[in-house]
Amino acid sequence: MDIKNLAFSYDRNQPFINLKHLEIPDGKVTTIIGPNGSGKSTLLSLIAGLLKPNSGDIYLGNQKVADLSAKELAKKLAVVHQQNEAPSHYTVRQLVNVGRYPHRKGLAGMTEADEVAIDTAIQQTALGKQEACNINELSGGQRQRAWLALSLAQDTEYLLLDEPTTYLDLHHQLEILGSVATLNKMHNKTIIMVLHDLNQAMQYSDEVIVMHHGEVVAQGVPEKIMTAELIDEVFHLPVQFIVDQHGQNHMLTLKK
């Protein structure tokens, strides 16, 4: 994914996003971090085509997002928001079925390929025992996995996750992030997500993008770019890094 000369503002007199050039690697998990109001979710919405930039272009391969119809974009890119809404009577299977809509022609019904895609998505997100359950009967982690299953059934190259662990307890946060890591490894999906937890961003990302005041101030492998100095400058947090007993998984802790 390539982003060039991207500018966006909610108020025409006050620029909010200003990116000269940003390249997001294919087949990797990239996490966008930054303080509240830094432009993380706005950038994700621009990539998803939910917002239109004032200027600049976003390329998926050699195609501009702005040139794609909603259906064409839905075949390339799936989005899971921090809060997702479905009709209260939907079962897990009915929800995952929605992911096949971009692939249907006109009023054509379900095909064998659709059924296989839905079965596979449910299996890959470990929701087989819940597929007949109403969405409202699921735990928070199961609901988020159901939306991940929908995105899998959508069969896209890109998956965008906007704060997917918000409102979940720690157990379900790690459950969702583990599922995301598995999807990336099994399907080579390009995953772009927004996270608030810096430790989780370090642990589950191949690459991190740090945003501040609508601009990218750092990008790269988390262990290399997420320094105590950068975090203090951007987040105003005095921190130190601790390496585990295996010499891996740098952990971020507040200085006493």
Secondary structure, DSSP 8 states (H G I E B T S, - for coil): -EEEEEEE-SBTTB--EEEEEEE--TTSEEEEE-STTSSHHHHHHHHTTSS--SEEEEEETTEEGGGS-HHHHHTTEEEE-SS----TT-BHHHHHHHTTGGG--TT----HHHHHHHHHHHHHTT-GGGTTSBGGGS-HHHHHHHHHHHHHHHT-SEEEEESTTTT--HHHHHHHHHHHHHHHHHH--EEEEE-S-HHHHHHH-SEEEEEETTEEEEEE-HHHH--HHHHHHHH---EEEE--TTS---EEEE--
